[in-house]
């Protein structure tokens, strides 16, 4: 089922396809570790993002940058350490520790 959070995101003609929005949503709202391309984008690792992107995502890297800047919580992206911490905080919350991010459902 497609929700508002999983529809494609468009920025200046560049597009994050619906199939990729679900991975972003799961990462941001539930702390689910994304695949190699999304991880590289979230970690601000341009070389890894370019080398792991398929043709569609390679042509639309600008949309990911815009999405993270305008739509995503700033504390969920920017470096490998930041991404690891974001995921760890969700896992700590599930283990009964106090969650740092509360309810982010619908943040995407």
N, CA, C and O atoms as CSV, one atom per row, in Angstrom:
chain,resi,resn,atom,element,x,y,z
A,1,UNK,N,N,0.839,-1.178,0.000
A,1,UNK,CA,C,0.000,0.000,0.000
A,1,UNK,C,C,0.887,1.246,0.000
A,1,UNK,O,O,1.813,1.350,0.804
A,2,UNK,N,N,0.613,2.161,-0.874
A,2,UNK,CA,C,1.381,3.391,-0.947
A,2,UNK,C,C,0.765,4.428,-0.012
A,2,UNK,O,O,-0.449,4.632,-0.005
A,3,UNK,N,N,1.605,5.069,0.763
A,3,UNK,CA,C,1.140,6.128,1.650
A,3,UNK,C,C,1.753,7.441,1.194
A,3,UNK,O,O,2.605,7.467,0.305
A,4,UNK,N,N,1.320,8.506,1.797
A,4,UNK,CA,C,1.876,9.826,1.477
A,4,UNK,C,C,3.386,9.843,1.704
A,4,UNK,O,O,4.116,10.512,0.972
A,5,UNK,N,N,3.859,9.106,2.720
A,5,UNK,CA,C,5.280,9.092,3.044
A,5,UNK,C,C,6.110,8.317,2.030
A,5,UNK,O,O,7.325,8.508,1.973
A,6,UNK,N,N,5.495,7.447,1.225
A,6,UNK,CA,C,6.274,6.644,0.295
A,6,UNK,C,C,6.106,7.079,-1.154
A,6,UNK,O,O,6.647,6.432,-2.051
A,7,UNK,N,N,5.377,8.146,-1.403
A,7,UNK,CA,C,5.291,8.667,-2.765
A,7,UNK,C,C,6.635,9.245,-3.161
A,7,UNK,O,O,7.431,9.644,-2.312
A,8,UNK,N,N,6.877,9.285,-4.469
A,8,UNK,CA,C,8.152,9.826,-4.915
A,8,UNK,C,C,8.308,11.280,-4.468
A,8,UNK,O,O,7.330,12.000,-4.268
A,9,UNK,N,N,9.553,11.679,-4.322
A,9,UNK,CA,C,9.894,13.047,-3.930
A,9,UNK,C,C,10.560,13.705,-5.130
A,9,UNK,O,O,11.443,13.113,-5.751
A,10,UNK,N,N,10.147,14.918,-5.461
A,10,UNK,CA,C,10.685,15.625,-6.617
A,10,UNK,C,C,11.303,16.946,-6.193
A,10,UNK,O,O,10.738,17.685,-5.386
A,11,UNK,N,N,12.481,17.232,-6.755
A,11,UNK,CA,C,13.183,18.487,-6.518
A,11,UNK,C,C,13.804,18.942,-7.838
A,11,UNK,O,O,14.699,18.287,-8.372
A,12,UNK,N,N,13.322,20.067,-8.356
A,12,UNK,CA,C,13.861,20.663,-9.583
A,12,UNK,C,C,14.017,19.659,-10.724
A,12,UNK,O,O,15.009,19.687,-11.452
A,13,UNK,N,N,13.044,18.785,-10.873
A,13,UNK,CA,C,13.072,17.803,-11.952
A,13,UNK,C,C,13.804,16.514,-11.606
A,13,UNK,O,O,13.751,15.553,-12.373
A,14,UNK,N,N,14.481,16.476,-10.473
A,14,UNK,CA,C,15.139,15.257,-9.998
A,14,UNK,C,C,14.155,14.527,-9.088
A,14,UNK,O,O,13.358,15.162,-8.398
A,15,UNK,N,N,14.208,13.191,-9.085
A,15,UNK,CA,C,13.179,12.416,-8.399
A,15,UNK,C,C,13.795,11.305,-7.551
A,15,UNK,O,O,14.702,10.599,-7.991
A,16,UNK,N,N,13.285,11.164,-6.330
A,16,UNK,CA,C,13.533,9.949,-5.549
A,16,UNK,C,C,12.334,9.056,-5.835
A,16,UNK,O,O,11.209,9.407,-5.479
A,17,UNK,N,N,12.553,7.908,-6.471
A,17,UNK,CA,C,11.419,7.061,-6.834
A,17,UNK,C,C,10.727,6.449,-5.615
A,17,UNK,O,O,11.324,6.296,-4.549
A,18,UNK,N,N,9.470,6.111,-5.801
A,18,UNK,CA,C,8.685,5.504,-4.713
A,18,UNK,C,C,9.409,4.317,-4.095
A,18,UNK,O,O,9.399,4.150,-2.875
A,19,UNK,N,N,10.034,3.495,-4.923
A,19,UNK,CA,C,10.694,2.282,-4.420
A,19,UNK,C,C,11.821,2.608,-3.436
A,19,UNK,O,O,12.179,1.763,-2.616
A,20,UNK,N,N,12.382,3.812,-3.502
A,20,UNK,CA,C,13.445,4.204,-2.593
A,20,UNK,C,C,12.916,4.963,-1.372
A,20,UNK,O,O,13.556,4.977,-0.321
A,21,UNK,N,N,11.771,5.580,-1.513
A,21,UNK,CA,C,11.197,6.339,-0.396
A,21,UNK,C,C,10.870,5.444,0.793
A,21,UNK,O,O,10.988,5.868,1.942
A,22,UNK,N,N,10.462,4.211,0.523
A,22,UNK,CA,C,10.153,3.302,1.638
A,22,UNK,C,C,11.396,3.033,2.477
A,22,UNK,O,O,11.309,2.987,3.704
A,23,UNK,N,N,12.547,2.856,1.840
A,23,UNK,CA,C,13.792,2.658,2.589
A,23,UNK,C,C,14.151,3.866,3.433
A,23,UNK,O,O,14.595,3.720,4.572
A,24,UNK,N,N,13.961,5.058,2.883
A,24,UNK,CA,C,14.209,6.282,3.659
A,24,UNK,C,C,13.251,6.379,4.835
A,24,UNK,O,O,13.654,6.711,5.949
A,25,UNK,N,N,11.976,6.086,4.581
A,25,UNK,CA,C,10.984,6.142,5.652
A,25,UNK,C,C,11.330,5.163,6.771
A,25,UNK,O,O,11.303,5.526,7.947
A,26,UNK,N,N,11.651,3.934,6.409
A,26,UNK,CA,C,11.985,2.927,7.422
A,26,UNK,C,C,13.212,3.336,8.235
A,26,UNK,O,O,13.253,3.131,9.448
A,27,UNK,N,N,14.196,3.907,7.575
A,27,UNK,CA,C,15.389,4.365,8.288
A,27,UNK,C,C,15.044,5.510,9.235
A,27,UNK,O,O,15.410,5.471,10.410
A,28,UNK,N,N,14.349,6.520,8.742
A,28,UNK,CA,C,14.075,7.701,9.552
A,28,UNK,C,C,13.091,7.410,10.673
A,28,UNK,O,O,13.297,7.852,11.803
A,29,UNK,N,N,12.043,6.687,10.385
A,29,UNK,CA,C,10.984,6.480,11.378
A,29,UNK,C,C,11.189,5.263,12.273
A,29,UNK,O,O,10.636,5.206,13.371
A,30,UNK,N,N,11.986,4.277,11.813
A,30,UNK,CA,C,12.118,3.041,12.586
A,30,UNK,C,C,13.562,2.619,12.830
A,30,UNK,O,O,13.802,1.620,13.509
A,31,UNK,N,N,14.518,3.353,12.295
A,31,UNK,CA,C,15.918,3.017,12.508
A,31,UNK,C,C,16.376,1.773,11.777
A,31,UNK,O,O,17.325,1.119,12.209
A,32,UNK,N,N,15.719,1.431,10.671
A,32,UNK,CA,C,16.094,0.258,9.894
A,32,UNK,C,C,17.279,0.613,9.003
A,32,UNK,O,O,17.239,1.585,8.249
A,33,UNK,N,N,18.335,-0.194,9.104
A,33,UNK,CA,C,19.551,0.076,8.319
A,33,UNK,C,C,19.223,-0.037,6.832
A,33,UNK,O,O,18.681,-1.049,6.388
A,34,UNK,N,N,19.554,1.007,6.060
A,34,UNK,CA,C,19.288,0.976,4.627
A,34,UNK,C,C,20.374,0.217,3.860
A,34,UNK,O,O,21.391,-0.181,4.429
A,35,UNK,N,N,20.143,0.028,2.578
A,35,UNK,CA,C,21.123,-0.619,1.715
A,35,UNK,C,C,22.334,0.269,1.466
A,35,UNK,O,O,22.446,1.364,2.018
A,36,UNK,N,N,23.239,-0.224,0.624
A,36,UNK,CA,C,24.516,0.469,0.419
A,36,UNK,C,C,24.361,1.873,-0.157
A,36,UNK,O,O,24.997,2.812,0.321
A,37,UNK,N,N,23.518,2.023,-1.180
A,37,UNK,CA,C,23.366,3.340,-1.794
A,37,UNK,C,C,22.791,4.344,-0.806
A,37,UNK,O,O,23.365,5.418,-0.618
A,38,UNK,N,N,21.670,4.018,-0.171
A,38,UNK,CA,C,21.061,4.957,0.785
A,38,UNK,C,C,21.993,5.227,1.961
A,38,UNK,O,O,22.070,6.357,2.444
A,39,UNK,N,N,22.691,4.213,2.417
A,39,UNK,CA,C,23.654,4.435,3.506
A,39,UNK,C,C,24.708,5.444,3.092
A,39,UNK,O,O,25.043,6.349,3.857
A,40,UNK,N,N,25.232,5.292,1.885
A,40,UNK,CA,C,26.258,6.222,1.404
A,40,UNK,C,C,25.714,7.641,1.301
A,40,UNK,O,O,26.402,8.599,1.655
A,41,UNK,N,N,24.487,7.779,0.819
A,41,UNK,CA,C,23.869,9.109,0.726
A,41,UNK,C,C,23.700,9.694,2.123
A,41,UNK,O,O,24.058,10.848,2.361
A,42,UNK,N,N,23.162,8.914,3.038
A,42,UNK,CA,C,22.939,9.389,4.404
A,42,UNK,C,C,24.245,9.749,5.099
A,42,UNK,O,O,24.286,10.672,5.912
A,43,UNK,N,N,25.319,9.019,4.778
A,43,UNK,CA,C,26.626,9.255,5.394
A,43,UNK,C,C,27.402,10.375,4.703
A,43,UNK,O,O,28.526,10.688,5.093
A,44,UNK,N,N,26.800,10.975,3.679
A,44,UNK,CA,C,27.445,12.060,2.927
A,44,UNK,C,C,28.724,11.581,2.254
A,44,UNK,O,O,29.706,12.319,2.173
A,45,UNK,N,N,28.706,10.340,1.774
A,45,UNK,CA,C,29.845,9.735,1.095
A,45,UNK,C,C,29.542,9.693,-0.403
A,45,UNK,O,O,29.028,8.697,-0.911
A,46,UNK,N,N,29.862,10.773,-1.099
A,46,UNK,CA,C,29.524,10.908,-2.510
A,46,UNK,C,C,30.147,9.811,-3.361
A,46,UNK,O,O,29.481,9.257,-4.236
A,47,UNK,N,N,31.403,9.490,-3.122
A,47,UNK,CA,C,32.068,8.456,-3.920
A,47,UNK,C,C,31.354,7.119,-3.803
A,47,UNK,O,O,31.124,6.453,-4.812
A,48,UNK,N,N,31.003,6.721,-2.597
A,48,UNK,CA,C,30.300,5.454,-2.397
A,48,UNK,C,C,28.894,5.514,-2.980
A,48,UNK,O,O,28.419,4.529,-3.545
A,49,UNK,N,N,28.227,6.646,-2.851
A,49,UNK,CA,C,26.877,6.777,-3.412
A,49,UNK,C,C,26.911,6.621,-4.926
A,49,UNK,O,O,26.085,5.909,-5.497
A,50,UNK,N,N,27.854,7.277,-5.574
A,50,UNK,CA,C,27.971,7.199,-7.028
A,50,UNK,C,C,28.341,5.789,-7.469
A,50,UNK,O,O,27.806,5.293,-8.460
A,51,UNK,N,N,29.238,5.146,-6.755
A,51,UNK,CA,C,29.695,3.817,-7.171
A,51,UNK,C,C,28.671,2.714,-6.898
A,51,UNK,O,O,28.759,1.639,-7.491
A,52,UNK,N,N,27.707,2.958,-6.018
A,52,UNK,CA,C,26.710,1.924,-5.714
A,52,UNK,C,C,25.338,2.220,-6.308
A,52,UNK,O,O,24.439,1.383,-6.227
A,53,UNK,N,N,25.167,3.381,-6.896
A,53,UNK,CA,C,23.861,3.769,-7.446
A,53,UNK,C,C,23.555,3.015,-8.737
A,53,UNK,O,O,24.447,2.735,-9.538
A,54,UNK,N,N,22.270,2.694,-8.921
A,54,UNK,CA,C,21.843,2.215,-10.234
A,54,UNK,C,C,21.670,3.450,-11.122
A,54,UNK,O,O,21.815,4.578,-10.649
A,55,UNK,N,N,21.365,3.247,-12.385
A,55,UNK,CA,C,21.284,4.373,-13.325
A,55,UNK,C,C,20.250,5.417,-12.904
A,55,UNK,O,O,20.500,6.618,-13.002
A,56,UNK,N,N,19.095,4.957,-12.439
A,56,UNK,CA,C,18.039,5.890,-12.047
A,56,UNK,C,C,18.468,6.743,-10.857
A,56,UNK,O,O,18.287,7.961,-10.866
A,57,UNK,N,N,19.033,6.113,-9.840
A,57,UNK,CA,C,19.463,6.868,-8.661
A,57,UNK,C,C,20.671,7.748,-8.955
A,57,UNK,O,O,20.786,8.842,-8.402
A,58,UNK,N,N,21.569,7.287,-9.812
A,58,UNK,CA,C,22.718,8.090,-10.191
A,58,UNK,C,C,22.277,9.405,-10.822
A,58,UNK,O,O,22.864,10.453,-10.555
A,59,UNK,N,N,21.261,9.349,-11.645
A,59,UNK,CA,C,20.770,10.551,-12.315
A,59,UNK,C,C,19.997,11.474,-11.382
A,59,UNK,O,O,19.703,12.613,-11.744
A,60,UNK,N,N,19.667,10.997,-10.191
A,60,UNK,CA,C,18.802,11.759,-9.287
A,60,UNK,C,C,19.408,12.019,-7.911
A,60,UNK,O,O,18.674,12.269,-6.955
A,61,UNK,N,N,20.711,11.966,-7.796
A,61,UNK,CA,C,21.374,12.192,-6.499
A,61,UNK,C,C,20.971,13.541,-5.898
A,61,UNK,O,O,20.844,13.660,-4.679
A,62,UNK,N,N,20.773,14.542,-6.728
A,62,UNK,CA,C,20.389,15.868,-6.226
A,62,UNK,C,C,19.084,15.822,-5.435
A,62,UNK,O,O,18.926,16.566,-4.467
A,63,UNK,N,N,18.160,14.973,-5.829
A,63,UNK,CA,C,16.888,14.857,-5.104
A,63,UNK,C,C,17.115,14.328,-3.691
A,63,UNK,O,O,16.455,14.767,-2.750
A,64,UNK,N,N,18.039,13.393,-3.540
A,64,UNK,CA,C,18.348,12.866,-2.206
A,64,UNK,C,C,18.948,13.954,-1.319
A,64,UNK,O,O,18.597,14.077,-0.146
A,65,UNK,N,N,19.848,14.734,-1.889
A,65,UNK,CA,C,20.453,15.835,-1.122
A,65,UNK,C,C,19.388,16.826,-0.672
A,65,UNK,O,O,19.379,17.256,0.481
A,66,UNK,N,N,18.496,17.185,-1.579
A,66,UNK,CA,C,17.422,18.124,-1.233
A,66,UNK,C,C,16.499,17.540,-0.181
A,66,UNK,O,O,16.115,18.234,0.760
A,67,UNK,N,N,16.137,16.274,-0.327
A,67,UNK,CA,C,15.241,15.633,0.636
A,67,UNK,C,C,15.853,15.654,2.039
A,67,UNK,O,O,15.191,16.013,3.012
A,68,UNK,N,N,17.115,15.267,2.123
A,68,UNK,CA,C,17.756,15.241,3.439
A,68,UNK,C,C,17.860,16.640,4.031
A,68,UNK,O,O,17.696,16.809,5.239
A,69,UNK,N,N,18.124,17.625,3.219
A,69,UNK,CA,C,18.248,18.998,3.711
A,69,UNK,C,C,16.898,19.567,4.143
A,69,UNK,O,O,16.800,20.177,5.208
A,70,UNK,N,N,15.865,19.378,3.335
A,70,UNK,CA,C,14.571,20.022,3.572
A,70,UNK,C,C,13.576,19.187,4.374
A,70,UNK,O,O,12.708,19.752,5.039
A,71,UNK,N,N,13.677,17.869,4.329
A,71,UNK,CA,C,12.612,17.027,4.884
A,71,UNK,C,C,13.029,16.152,6.058
A,71,UNK,O,O,12.214,15.887,6.942
A,72,UNK,N,N,14.249,15.707,6.085
A,72,UNK,CA,C,14.683,14.737,7.099
A,72,UNK,C,C,15.231,15.442,8.336
A,72,UNK,O,O,15.750,16.554,8.238
A,73,UNK,N,N,15.117,14.802,9.500
A,73,UNK,CA,C,15.736,15.368,10.705
A,73,UNK,C,C,17.248,15.503,10.489
A,73,UNK,O,O,17.894,14.578,9.995
A,74,UNK,N,N,17.794,16.631,10.853
A,74,UNK,CA,C,19.220,16.868,10.615
A,74,UNK,C,C,20.115,15.906,11.390
A,74,UNK,O,O,21.265,15.686,11.009
A,75,UNK,N,N,19.606,15.341,12.457
A,75,UNK,CA,C,20.413,14.434,13.270
A,75,UNK,C,C,20.453,13.008,12.737
A,75,UNK,O,O,21.043,12.134,13.372
A,76,UNK,N,N,19.827,12.750,11.562
A,76,UNK,CA,C,19.822,11.381,11.038
A,76,UNK,C,C,20.781,11.185,9.869
A,76,UNK,O,O,20.852,10.088,9.315
A,77,UNK,N,N,21.520,12.225,9.483
A,77,UNK,CA,C,22.408,12.088,8.324
A,77,UNK,C,C,23.601,13.024,8.446
A,77,UNK,O,O,23.600,13.961,9.245
A,78,UNK,N,N,24.622,12.749,7.634
A,78,UNK,CA,C,25.781,13.638,7.593
A,78,UNK,C,C,27.111,12.928,7.707
A,78,UNK,O,O,28.106,13.395,7.153
A,79,UNK,N,N,27.154,11.806,8.417
A,79,UNK,CA,C,28.396,11.042,8.550
A,79,UNK,C,C,28.054,9.598,8.904
A,79,UNK,O,O,26.934,9.288,9.307
A,80,UNK,N,N,29.040,8.729,8.744
A,80,UNK,CA,C,28.833,7.317,9.094
A,80,UNK,C,C,28.505,7.183,10.583
A,80,UNK,O,O,27.650,6.384,10.965
A,81,UNK,N,N,29.182,7.962,11.411
A,81,UNK,CA,C,28.925,7.914,12.852
A,81,UNK,C,C,27.519,8.363,13.207
A,81,UNK,O,O,26.884,7.784,14.089
A,82,UNK,N,N,27.035,9.380,12.532
A,82,UNK,CA,C,25.678,9.877,12.769
A,82,UNK,C,C,24.650,8.814,12.396
A,82,UNK,O,O,23.683,8.599,13.127
A,83,UNK,N,N,24.855,8.158,11.272
A,83,UNK,CA,C,23.929,7.108,10.835
A,83,UNK,C,C,23.955,5.939,11.807
A,83,UNK,O,O,22.900,5.419,12.173
A,84,UNK,N,N,25.144,5.515,12.231
A,84,UNK,CA,C,25.247,4.422,13.223
A,84,UNK,C,C,24.519,4.795,14.508
A,84,UNK,O,O,23.803,3.972,15.078
A,85,UNK,N,N,24.698,6.032,14.965
A,85,UNK,CA,C,24.053,6.474,16.208
A,85,UNK,C,C,22.539,6.501,16.055
A,85,UNK,O,O,21.821,6.098,16.970
A,86,UNK,N,N,22.046,6.964,14.921
A,86,UNK,CA,C,20.598,7.015,14.668
A,86,UNK,C,C,20.002,5.607,14.794
A,86,UNK,O,O,18.991,5.408,15.466
A,87,UNK,N,N,20.639,4.647,14.144
A,87,UNK,CA,C,20.153,3.258,14.188
A,87,UNK,C,C,20.268,2.706,15.604
A,87,UNK,O,O,19.345,2.051,16.088
A,88,UNK,N,N,21.391,2.963,16.274
A,88,UNK,CA,C,21.603,2.473,17.646
A,88,UNK,C,C,20.530,3.011,18.586
A,88,UNK,O,O,20.007,2.271,19.419
A,89,UNK,N,N,20.202,4.291,18.458
A,89,UNK,CA,C,19.208,4.881,19.344
A,89,UNK,C,C,17.847,4.210,19.191
A,89,UNK,O,O,17.133,4.041,20.179
A,90,UNK,N,N,17.478,3.829,17.987
A,90,UNK,CA,C,16.218,3.117,17.790
A,90,UNK,C,C,16.274,1.728,18.404
A,90,UNK,O,O,15.302,1.280,19.011
A,91,UNK,N,N,17.409,1.037,18.252
A,91,UNK,CA,C,17.542,-0.295,18.820
A,91,UNK,C,C,17.570,-0.230,20.344
A,91,UNK,O,O,17.019,-1.107,21.009
A,92,UNK,N,N,18.204,0.799,20.902
A,92,UNK,CA,C,18.198,0.977,22.354
A,92,UNK,C,C,16.775,1.194,22.861
A,92,UNK,O,O,16.396,0.664,23.906
A,93,UNK,N,N,15.994,1.966,22.124
A,93,UNK,CA,C,14.610,2.229,22.498
A,93,UNK,C,C,13.806,0.938,22.516
A,93,UNK,O,O,13.005,0.712,23.423
A,94,UNK,N,N,14.018,0.097,21.518
A,94,UNK,CA,C,13.295,-1.181,21.449
A,94,UNK,C,C,13.709,-2.113,22.573
A,94,UNK,O,O,12.933,-2.976,22.985
A,95,UNK,N,N,14.927,-1.944,23.071
A,95,UNK,CA,C,15.427,-2.783,24.151
A,95,UNK,C,C,14.984,-2.266,25.517
A,95,UNK,O,O,15.356,-2.835,26.544
A,96,UNK,N,N,14.198,-1.200,25.539
A,96,UNK,CA,C,13.678,-0.691,26.797
A,96,UNK,C,C,14.381,0.530,27.323
A,96,UNK,O,O,14.016,1.043,28.380
A,97,UNK,N,N,15.383,1.012,26.613
A,97,UNK,CA,C,16.058,2.223,27.054
A,97,UNK,C,C,15.256,3.424,26.570
A,97,UNK,O,O,14.479,3.311,25.622
A,98,UNK,N,N,15.435,4.548,27.202
A,98,UNK,CA,C,14.694,5.743,26.831
A,98,UNK,C,C,15.038,6.148,25.399
A,98,UNK,O,O,16.209,6.335,25.070
A,99,UNK,N,N,14.029,6.280,24.557
A,99,UNK,CA,C,14.215,6.661,23.157
A,99,UNK,C,C,14.547,8.135,23.039
A,99,UNK,O,O,13.943,8.974,23.706
A,100,UNK,N,N,15.490,8.437,22.204
A,100,UNK,CA,C,15.922,9.825,22.011
A,100,UNK,C,C,15.004,10.580,21.067
A,100,UNK,O,O,14.859,11.796,21.188
A,101,UNK,N,N,14.383,9.879,20.129
A,101,UNK,CA,C,13.667,10.577,19.061
A,101,UNK,C,C,12.162,10.546,19.168
A,101,UNK,O,O,11.482,11.192,18.370
A,102,UNK,N,N,11.622,9.826,20.114
A,102,UNK,CA,C,10.166,9.805,20.275
A,102,UNK,C,C,9.469,9.273,19.031
A,102,UNK,O,O,10.002,8.417,18.325
A,103,UNK,N,N,8.300,9.776,18.777
A,103,UNK,CA,C,7.500,9.313,17.651
A,103,UNK,C,C,7.792,10.164,16.425
A,103,UNK,O,O,7.409,11.333,16.366
A,104,UNK,N,N,8.469,9.576,15.450
A,104,UNK,CA,C,8.788,10.271,14.213
A,104,UNK,C,C,7.905,9.807,13.071
A,104,UNK,O,O,8.169,10.131,11.913
A,105,UNK,N,N,6.855,9.049,13.383
A,105,UNK,CA,C,5.991,8.560,12.336
A,105,UNK,C,C,5.436,9.734,11.533
A,105,UNK,O,O,4.925,10.704,12.091
A,106,UNK,N,N,5.548,9.623,10.232
A,106,UNK,CA,C,5.086,10.682,9.356
A,106,UNK,C,C,6.108,11.777,9.113
A,106,UNK,O,O,5.793,12.791,8.492
A,107,UNK,N,N,7.351,11.582,9.603
A,107,UNK,CA,C,8.384,12.591,9.406
A,107,UNK,C,C,8.846,12.672,7.960
A,107,UNK,O,O,9.375,13.695,7.525
A,108,UNK,N,N,8.651,11.617,7.236
A,108,UNK,CA,C,9.088,11.591,5.825
A,108,UNK,C,C,8.033,12.170,4.937
A,108,UNK,O,O,8.217,12.234,3.721
